[in-house]
Amino acid sequence: MSRRSYVERVRAGMRDAVFDAVEQLIRDRGWQQTRMADVADAAGISRQTVYQLFGSREELAQQYVLWEADRFLGTVSDAVAAHADDPYQAIEAALDAFLTGAADNPMVKAILGGDDLLPLVTTQSWPVIEVARERLVAVIGVYWPQLEAGDVRLFAETVVRLAISHVTVAGGDALGDITRVLRPFITEVFHRASVHTFGDGGAARG
């Protein structure tokens, strides 16, 4: 193993330790009451190291939100894979996985409680939207490569924006609302790519 690879692995390990610490601190006290020194103590590293890794408290918050988003997207990918033969069920399962996970997530609970992480998924949410969109585009491309790239990107961004919007505003039938909005678009996109849908579910390559 090269020295660079070793250093990168150590750095990645410290970043994960910091994110784990942030998650626990948010669970215990919320982000507003968390200082960089608290994060360092909880992660078992120096405050200076935390600043070297992230630069500022604001950047740490942004990177933590992206880290959490990536974990959510892992469950979304698994849900799509489990229903790859039916695009309707795949999207519904993916949304259900996302919304169910969000309901018990300490970051989401902090946001709904008025924590100052809220702007990172609302007015300053573009980095999260971009990462989530590209991850979803990649997943869709694996199972339905015939779909037009522009349609896939538009669909993925729409799904992400709707899901985040519903997560940050508690209440209502989020899963039902989003799937009703998306179903006609799914049908149109698959038909345009000559991927035939069967009734209310199921898809096969044309």
N, C-alpha and C positions, 0 to 999 in steps of 0.2 A: 504494500500500500504506500502510495506517495505521501509526502508530508502534507501536500495541499489537500489530498483526500481526507487525511486524518483530521486536519484543522477544520475542514468543512463539516465533517461528521460531529466533531465536538461542538462546533458552533450551532449546528442544527439541534443537537441534544439540549443545549442550553436554551435555545429558543422554545423548544417544546416544554421544557421545565418552567419557563416563564409563563407560557400560555396556560399550562395546568395551574400554576399559582394564581394567575389572574382569574381563571374560572372559579377557583375556590373562594377567592376574596370577594368576587362579585356575588357569589352565593351567600357569603357571610355578612357582607356589609354594603354591597353595591359599589359601582365604579366611582361615584362621586366622592366617597369616603376613603378611597384607596390612593395611597401615595406611591411613588416609585420606590421609596425605601421599604414599604410594606411588601411590594412585589419581590424585591431583592431578598428580603428575609424569608419569605415563603418559598422562593425558588432555591434558596441555599447558595446564592451567589452575591457578589458585591453590587452595590448601587451603581458604581461606575461601570461595571460590566453590562448592566441593564441598559444604561445610556449608550454604551458602545454598540450594543446590538440593535437598538431601536431609535436612538437619537433624541426622542422626546416622549412625554406622556401621551401626547396626541397621536404620534406615529405608532406607539405601542397599541393604543386603542384601535386604530385602523387595522393594524396587522392581526390583532386578536380577532376582530370581527371577520376578517378574511379567512383566518384559520378555522373559525367556527363554521363559516359558510362552506368551506371545503369538506368538513366532516359531514355536514348535512347532505352535500352533493354526493357523497359516497353512498348513502342510503338511497338517494334518488336513482343513482345508476343501477343499483341492485334491483330496485323495484321495476325499472324499465326492462332489465334483462329477464326478469321473471315472467314478463308478459309481452315478449318481443313479437309474438304472433298476432297481437291485437293492439293496435295503436291507441284505441279508446281506453282500454283497460290499463295499458302501460302508463299513459299520462295520468289517469285517475289514481293508480297505485303510487306513482311518483309523487303526486301532490299530497296524497294521504300520508306517505312516509315523511315528507317535509313538514307538513302541518302538525302531525302527531309528535314528531321530534321537537318541534319548536315549542309546543305547549308545555313541555317539561324542562326546557333549556334555561339555565340561570341567566344567560345573557338576554334572552327574550323577555324573561320575567322582569329583569332590571329595566329594560327599555319600556315595557308596559307600565312600570311603576314610576316612570318619569325620570329615569336616570339620564345622565348627559351623554350616553352612548346613542341616544335616539337619532341625532343628526346623521350618524354614520350609515343609517339604513333609510334615511328620508332625504333631507336636503343635500347631504354629501354622500349619497349612496352609489354614485357611478362606479367606483372601483369594485364594489360587491356585485353590482348588476353585471358588469363586464366579465368578471371571473365566472360567475354562475352561468351567464349566457354561453360563454365559450365551452364550458364543461358540458352543458346540455347539448350544444351543437355537436360536440364530439360523440356523445352517447347516441344521439339520433343518427348520426352518420354511420355508426357501426351497424345498426340494425335495419336502417332504411336508407341505403346509399343512393337510391334512385331519386329521392326528393331534391327539388331545386334548392341550391345553396341560399338564395335570397329568402325563399319561403321559410327555410329552417331557421335562419338567423332571426327573422321577424317573429316567428312562432316562439322560439326560445326566449327572446327578450320579453315578449308579452307574458309568457308563463312566469318568468322570474319577477317581473314588476307586479303582476297580480298577486303572486304568492307573498311577496314581501309586504305589499300593501295590506293584505288580510292579516298577516302575522302581527303587524304593528298597530292594528286597530282590532282589539278583541271583540268577539261577539259575532253572531250570524252563522250561517251555514257556508263557511268558506269553501269547503270541498265541492259542495253542490253548485255554488255560485260560479266558481271558476270553470268547472267542467262544462256547465251549460253554455258559458261564453265561448269556450274553446272548441266544442264539438263541431259546429259548422265549419270552422276554419280547418280542423283536422281533416274533415271529409273533402273539402275543396282541394287542399294541398295534396292529398293522396290520389285523388282522381286526376289532378293535373299531371301528376307524375306517372299515371297509368298503373297505379297500385290499387287494386280493386278492394273495396270494403264490402263486408257482408252484413247487411242490416244494421244493427246497433253495435256490432263489435266484430272483430276478426278482420284480418287483412292477409292478402296473399299477393305475391308478385305477379304482375300481368305479363 
